[in-house]
């Protein structure tokens, strides 16, 4: 059996573990040696209490840049490599004396079973000797190299910041576009429904999830959800086109399978629509039936008033555009009783990294069954609270709860 604690301490390079609150959880031997700190001086202490910026340097930015990088890892769940940093360290032997130091840091997440960041791996390579070129005269090649490298590193840091700002603006525009195309559903005469949309956390992860509720002739209602492959503005734009097309198709076709067939044909003319998933259900309030069809989407749930449930998975077909030729899609019908609840959702609610999808579906079913008689709004809020990580999911989430 491998002793991973021993492996960590023997790693060739400076590595420390931080909690999400940026408190040292551990550090390997090389980190202790090169930072000039003991384990007792690190573990359990806040990072920037141990290593603050040099108060004698008004342009010191090492702590600020490192803090921004660590926050990005916490928000996105993704690794962040930093440009070279000047980050002076105070001498413990001579308090008030600061040593000029240069570092090349990389920060990476350790994810828990629920997808949340539970630890931060902070790996640092010290490059002070390369940059400082101590002992060489001013004007030497080493001094020129030092100035050039430091200038280029600062420029790279500025470029990275501009890119992150641009990505953040794209996220804001994509969210505004989604909000405009996913308005609050109009009240439906025969259906009480709650709809929830939660965007993905992180700058680049805004996706193309959508929902729709449509009043149909002959006392029927269509409920649909979908998920476009991809991220950002392009996915949001594709989402708007497909949502509108399915909404229109639902009004003129006899059933959900035909609606998805029309949507599939239309999707062939829309760049970026390939492999979109969607599920739609037609509720007939007069006869008490739900007719449904799915294009590669996760199965809706029919929740009964007594807490029993069933996944509506008897009419599942490939995603849009997955077949080279047009093929009729299947549909199935199930009966419901007054007080039952139909639940449609997208994968951000149930999928987690390195976890089988059946685990997420079981978690959803148990959360629904525990509150089967709650009003739709309360049920939707409780399900989101139970299933989404506290820091938010890394994929968009749509949830539609319709009381029949």
C-alpha positions as CSV (number, residue, x, y, z in Angstrom):
1,X,0.0,0.0,0.0
2,X,1.4,3.4,-1.0
3,X,2.0,5.9,1.8
4,X,0.7,9.0,0.0
5,X,1.6,11.3,3.0
6,X,5.3,10.2,2.6
7,X,5.1,10.7,-1.1
8,X,3.8,14.2,-0.7
9,X,6.5,15.2,1.8
10,X,9.2,13.8,-0.5
11,X,8.0,15.5,-3.7
12,X,10.9,17.2,-5.6
13,X,9.5,20.8,-5.6
14,X,7.7,23.2,-3.4
15,X,4.2,22.0,-2.8
16,X,1.6,23.2,-0.2
17,X,-2.0,22.3,0.5
18,X,-4.5,25.1,1.3
19,X,-8.1,24.9,2.5
20,X,-10.7,26.9,0.6
21,X,-10.3,29.6,3.2
22,X,-6.6,29.8,2.2
23,X,-5.3,28.3,5.4
24,X,-2.3,26.0,5.2
25,X,-3.3,22.3,5.6
26,X,0.2,20.9,4.9
27,X,3.5,21.6,3.1
28,X,6.2,19.3,1.9
29,X,9.8,19.4,3.0
30,X,11.1,21.4,0.1
31,X,8.4,24.1,0.6
32,X,9.4,24.4,4.3
33,X,13.1,24.6,3.4
34,X,13.0,27.1,0.6
35,X,10.4,29.3,2.3
36,X,12.3,29.4,5.5
37,X,9.3,28.4,7.6
38,X,8.7,25.4,9.9
39,X,5.6,23.3,9.7
40,X,4.3,24.8,12.9
41,X,4.7,28.3,11.4
42,X,2.5,27.3,8.4
43,X,-0.1,24.7,9.2
44,X,-3.3,26.2,10.5
45,X,-2.4,29.8,9.5
46,X,-3.8,32.0,6.9
47,X,-1.6,32.2,3.8
48,X,-1.3,36.0,3.7
49,X,-0.6,36.3,7.4
50,X,2.4,34.1,6.8
51,X,3.5,35.7,3.6
52,X,2.2,39.3,3.3
53,X,3.4,41.7,0.7
54,X,6.5,43.7,1.3
55,X,5.3,46.9,3.1
56,X,8.4,48.7,1.9
57,X,7.5,48.3,-1.7
58,X,4.5,50.4,-2.8
59,X,4.3,48.4,-6.1
60,X,4.3,45.0,-4.5
61,X,1.6,42.9,-6.0
62,X,2.6,39.3,-5.3
63,X,-0.1,38.7,-2.6
64,X,-2.8,40.3,-4.7
65,X,-1.9,38.3,-7.8
66,X,-1.7,35.0,-5.9
67,X,-5.0,35.6,-4.1
68,X,-6.7,36.3,-7.5
69,X,-5.3,33.1,-8.9
70,X,-6.5,31.0,-5.9
71,X,-9.9,32.5,-6.1
72,X,-10.2,31.6,-9.8
73,X,-9.4,28.0,-8.9
74,X,-12.1,28.0,-6.2
75,X,-14.7,29.6,-8.6
76,X,-13.9,27.5,-11.7
77,X,-12.6,24.2,-10.3
78,X,-9.8,24.5,-12.9
79,X,-6.0,24.7,-12.7
80,X,-4.4,28.2,-12.9
81,X,-0.8,28.9,-14.0
82,X,0.6,32.3,-13.1
83,X,3.1,34.4,-14.8
84,X,6.4,34.8,-13.0
85,X,5.9,36.8,-9.8
86,X,8.1,39.0,-7.6
87,X,7.0,38.1,-4.1
88,X,9.4,39.2,-1.3
89,X,9.8,37.2,1.9
90,X,10.5,38.6,5.3
91,X,13.6,37.2,7.0
92,X,12.7,35.4,10.3
93,X,16.2,35.9,11.6
94,X,16.1,39.7,10.9
95,X,12.5,40.9,11.3
96,X,11.8,43.9,9.0
97,X,14.4,42.8,6.5
98,X,12.8,41.6,3.2
99,X,14.5,39.3,0.7
100,X,13.8,39.9,-3.0
101,X,12.4,36.6,-4.3
102,X,11.0,35.5,-7.7
103,X,8.5,32.6,-8.1
104,X,6.7,30.6,-10.8
105,X,3.4,29.4,-9.2
106,X,0.7,26.9,-10.4
107,X,-2.5,26.4,-8.4
108,X,-4.7,23.4,-8.9
109,X,-8.0,22.1,-7.3
110,X,-8.7,18.9,-5.4
111,X,-12.4,18.1,-5.9
112,X,-14.7,16.3,-3.4
113,X,-17.4,13.8,-4.4
114,X,-19.9,16.6,-4.9
115,X,-17.6,18.5,-7.3
116,X,-16.7,21.2,-4.8
117,X,-13.1,22.3,-4.3
118,X,-12.0,20.9,-1.0
119,X,-8.3,21.6,-1.2
120,X,-5.9,23.8,-3.3
121,X,-2.6,22.5,-4.4
122,X,-0.1,25.4,-4.4
123,X,3.1,24.4,-6.3
124,X,5.9,26.9,-6.6
125,X,9.2,27.0,-8.4
126,X,11.7,29.5,-7.1
127,X,13.6,31.3,-9.9
128,X,15.3,34.0,-7.9
129,X,18.8,33.0,-8.9
130,X,17.9,33.1,-12.6
131,X,16.2,36.5,-12.3
132,X,18.4,38.3,-9.8
133,X,21.8,37.2,-11.3
134,X,23.5,38.1,-8.0
135,X,27.1,39.1,-8.1
136,X,27.2,40.2,-11.7
137,X,27.8,43.8,-12.6
138,X,25.2,46.2,-13.9
139,X,24.9,46.1,-17.7
140,X,26.0,42.5,-17.9
141,X,24.0,40.0,-20.1
142,X,22.5,38.5,-16.9
143,X,21.2,41.9,-15.8
144,X,19.8,42.5,-19.2
145,X,18.1,39.1,-19.1
146,X,16.7,39.8,-15.7
147,X,15.1,43.1,-16.9
148,X,13.8,41.4,-20.1
149,X,12.3,38.4,-18.3
150,X,10.7,40.6,-15.6
151,X,9.2,43.0,-18.2
152,X,7.8,40.1,-20.3
153,X,6.4,38.4,-17.2
154,X,4.6,41.7,-16.2
155,X,3.3,42.0,-19.7
156,X,2.0,38.4,-19.7
157,X,0.3,39.0,-16.4
158,X,-1.5,42.1,-17.9
159,X,-2.5,40.1,-21.0
160,X,-3.9,37.3,-18.8
161,X,-5.9,39.9,-16.8
162,X,-7.3,41.5,-20.0
163,X,-8.3,38.0,-21.3
164,X,-10.1,37.2,-18.0
165,X,-11.9,40.5,-18.1
166,X,-13.0,39.8,-21.7
167,X,-14.2,36.4,-20.7
168,X,-16.1,37.8,-17.8
169,X,-17.8,40.3,-20.1
170,X,-18.7,37.5,-22.5
171,X,-20.3,35.6,-19.6
172,X,-22.3,38.7,-18.6
173,X,-23.6,39.1,-22.2
174,X,-24.4,35.4,-22.5
175,X,-26.3,35.5,-19.2
176,X,-28.2,38.6,-20.3
177,X,-29.0,36.9,-23.6
178,X,-30.2,33.8,-21.9
179,X,-32.4,35.8,-19.5
180,X,-34.0,37.6,-22.4
181,X,-34.7,34.3,-24.2
182,X,-35.8,32.4,-21.0
183,X,-38.4,34.8,-19.5
184,X,-40.6,33.8,-16.6
185,X,-43.3,31.5,-18.0
186,X,-46.8,32.9,-18.4
187,X,-49.4,31.5,-16.0
188,X,-51.0,28.4,-17.3
189,X,-54.7,27.8,-16.7
190,X,-54.5,24.1,-15.9
191,X,-51.0,23.8,-14.5
192,X,-49.1,25.1,-11.5
193,X,-45.4,25.2,-12.5
194,X,-42.1,26.4,-11.0
195,X,-39.1,27.0,-13.2
196,X,-35.5,27.5,-12.0
197,X,-32.4,28.3,-14.0
198,X,-29.0,28.4,-12.5
199,X,-26.0,29.4,-14.6
200,X,-22.7,27.5,-14.3
201,X,-20.0,28.9,-12.1
202,X,-16.8,30.1,-13.7
203,X,-16.1,32.6,-16.5
204,X,-16.4,30.3,-19.5
205,X,-19.0,27.8,-18.5
206,X,-22.3,29.6,-19.5
207,X,-24.1,27.0,-21.5
208,X,-27.2,26.6,-23.7
209,X,-29.8,25.1,-21.4
210,X,-33.5,26.0,-22.0
211,X,-37.0,25.3,-20.9
212,X,-40.5,26.0,-22.3
213,X,-44.1,25.7,-21.2
214,X,-46.8,26.1,-23.9
215,X,-50.6,26.1,-23.7
216,X,-52.0,23.9,-26.5
217,X,-55.5,23.4,-27.9
218,X,-57.8,20.8,-26.5
219,X,-56.8,21.4,-22.8
220,X,-53.2,20.3,-23.3
221,X,-49.9,21.7,-22.1
222,X,-46.4,21.1,-23.6
223,X,-43.4,21.2,-21.2
224,X,-39.9,20.9,-22.6
225,X,-36.2,21.3,-21.6
226,X,-33.1,21.1,-23.8
227,X,-29.3,21.4,-23.6
228,X,-27.0,22.7,-26.4
229,X,-23.5,21.4,-26.6
230,X,-20.9,24.1,-26.1
231,X,-20.4,27.3,-24.0
232,X,-20.6,31.0,-24.2
233,X,-22.5,33.3,-26.6
234,X,-22.6,30.9,-29.5
235,X,-24.3,28.2,-27.3
236,X,-26.8,30.8,-26.0
237,X,-27.6,31.9,-29.5
238,X,-28.2,28.3,-30.7
239,X,-30.3,27.7,-27.6
240,X,-32.6,30.7,-28.5
241,X,-33.1,29.4,-32.1
242,X,-33.9,25.8,-31.0
243,X,-36.2,26.8,-28.2
244,X,-38.2,29.0,-30.5
245,X,-38.4,26.3,-33.1
246,X,-39.6,23.6,-30.7
247,X,-42.1,26.0,-29.2
248,X,-43.6,26.7,-32.6
249,X,-43.5,23.0,-33.6
250,X,-45.4,22.0,-30.4
251,X,-48.3,24.2,-31.4
252,X,-48.8,22.6,-34.8
253,X,-47.9,18.9,-34.3
254,X,-50.0,16.2,-32.8
255,X,-47.4,14.9,-30.3
256,X,-44.0,15.3,-28.8
257,X,-42.3,12.8,-31.2
258,X,-43.4,14.9,-34.2
259,X,-42.2,18.1,-32.5
260,X,-38.8,16.6,-32.0
261,X,-38.7,15.4,-35.6
262,X,-39.4,18.9,-36.8
263,X,-36.7,20.3,-34.4
264,X,-34.2,17.7,-35.6
265,X,-34.8,18.7,-39.3
266,X,-34.5,22.4,-38.4
267,X,-31.3,21.8,-36.4
268,X,-29.5,20.6,-39.5
269,X,-29.5,24.2,-40.7
270,X,-28.2,25.7,-37.5
271,X,-24.4,25.7,-36.9
272,X,-23.6,24.4,-33.4
273,X,-26.9,22.5,-33.0
274,X,-25.5,19.1,-33.5
275,X,-25.9,16.7,-30.6
276,X,-28.3,19.0,-28.7
277,X,-30.5,17.0,-26.3
278,X,-34.1,17.7,-25.6
279,X,-37.1,16.2,-23.9
280,X,-40.7,17.3,-24.3
281,X,-44.0,16.1,-22.8
282,X,-47.6,16.8,-23.8
283,X,-50.0,16.8,-20.9
284,X,-53.6,16.0,-21.7
285,X,-55.6,17.3,-18.7
286,X,-59.0,15.9,-19.9
287,X,-57.9,12.3,-20.0
288,X,-55.1,12.4,-17.5
289,X,-52.1,11.3,-19.6
290,X,-48.6,12.4,-20.3
291,X,-47.2,11.7,-23.8
292,X,-43.4,12.2,-23.9
293,X,-40.4,11.8,-26.2
294,X,-36.7,12.4,-25.6
295,X,-33.8,13.2,-28.0
296,X,-30.9,11.9,-26.0
297,X,-32.0,13.8,-22.9
298,X,-32.2,12.6,-19.3
299,X,-35.6,11.1,-18.4
300,X,-38.3,13.2,-16.9
301,X,-39.7,12.1,-13.5
302,X,-43.3,11.5,-12.7
303,X,-43.6,12.0,-8.9
304,X,-46.8,10.6,-7.3
305,X,-48.5,12.3,-4.4
306,X,-47.6,9.4,-2.1
307,X,-43.8,9.8,-2.8
308,X,-43.6,7.0,-5.4
309,X,-41.9,7.9,-8.6
310,X,-41.1,6.6,-12.1
311,X,-38.5,7.8,-14.7
312,X,-40.1,8.3,-18.1
313,X,-37.5,6.5,-20.1
314,X,-39.5,4.4,-22.6
315,X,-39.2,6.8,-25.5
316,X,-35.5,7.8,-25.7
317,X,-33.7,8.4,-29.0
318,X,-30.3,9.9,-30.1
319,X,-29.7,13.6,-29.8
320,X,-30.5,16.0,-32.6
321,X,-28.5,15.5,-35.7
322,X,-26.9,12.3,-34.5
323,X,-28.3,10.2,-37.4
324,X,-27.3,10.9,-41.0
325,X,-30.9,10.2,-42.2
326,X,-34.3,11.3,-40.9
327,X,-35.9,8.6,-38.8
328,X,-39.3,8.9,-37.0
329,X,-38.9,9.3,-33.2
330,X,-40.7,7.2,-30.6
331,X,-43.1,8.5,-27.9
332,X,-44.8,6.8,-25.0
333,X,-47.8,7.6,-22.8
334,X,-48.3,7.3,-19.1
335,X,-51.3,8.1,-16.9
336,X,-51.3,10.5,-14.0
337,X,-53.5,11.4,-11.1
338,X,-54.4,14.8,-9.9
339,X,-51.7,16.0,-7.4
340,X,-48.9,14.2,-9.2
341,X,-45.9,16.2,-10.3
342,X,-43.9,16.1,-13.6
343,X,-40.3,17.1,-13.3
344,X,-37.9,17.9,-16.2
345,X,-34.3,19.0,-15.7
346,X,-30.9,19.3,-17.4
347,X,-27.7,17.4,-16.6
348,X,-26.2,20.2,-14.4
349,X,-28.6,19.0,-11.7
350,X,-27.5,15.4,-11.5
351,X,-24.1,14.9,-13.2
352,X,-20.9,15.1,-11.2
353,X,-17.3,14.4,-12.2
354,X,-16.2,10.8,-11.7
355,X,-19.6,9.7,-10.6
356,X,-22.0,7.3,-12.4
357,X,-25.1,9.1,-13.7
358,X,-27.4,6.6,-11.9
359,X,-26.0,7.9,-8.6
360,X,-27.2,11.4,-9.5
361,X,-30.6,10.2,-10.7
362,X,-31.1,8.3,-7.5
363,X,-30.2,11.4,-5.5
364,X,-32.8,13.4,-7.5
365,X,-35.5,10.8,-6.9
366,X,-34.9,10.7,-3.2
367,X,-35.0,14.5,-2.9
368,X,-38.3,14.6,-4.8
369,X,-39.9,11.7,-2.9
370,X,-39.1,13.3,0.5
371,X,-41.2,16.4,-0.4
372,X,-43.7,15.0,-2.8
373,X,-46.6,17.2,-1.5
374,X,-44.7,20.5,-1.3
375,X,-46.0,23.3,-3.6
376,X,-44.0,23.5,-6.8
377,X,-42.0,26.5,-5.8
378,X,-41.0,25.0,-2.5
379,X,-40.2,21.7,-4.1
380,X,-38.0,23.3,-6.8
381,X,-36.0,25.3,-4.2
382,X,-35.5,22.3,-1.9
383,X,-34.3,20.1,-4.8
384,X,-31.8,22.7,-5.9
385,X,-30.6,23.2,-2.3
386,X,-30.2,19.4,-1.9
387,X,-28.5,18.6,-5.2
388,X,-26.4,21.6,-6.3
389,X,-22.9,22.1,-4.7
390,X,-22.9,25.1,-2.3
391,X,-20.4,26.9,-4.6
392,X,-22.6,26.2,-7.7
393,X,-22.4,23.6,-10.4
394,X,-19.9,23.6,-13.3
395,X,-22.7,23.2,-15.8
396,X,-25.9,25.1,-16.3
397,X,-29.0,23.8,-14.5
398,X,-32.6,24.0,-15.5
399,X,-35.4,22.5,-13.4
400,X,-39.1,22.5,-14.2
401,X,-41.6,21.3,-11.6
402,X,-45.2,21.0,-12.9
403,X,-48.1,20.1,-10.5
404,X,-50.7,18.1,-12.5
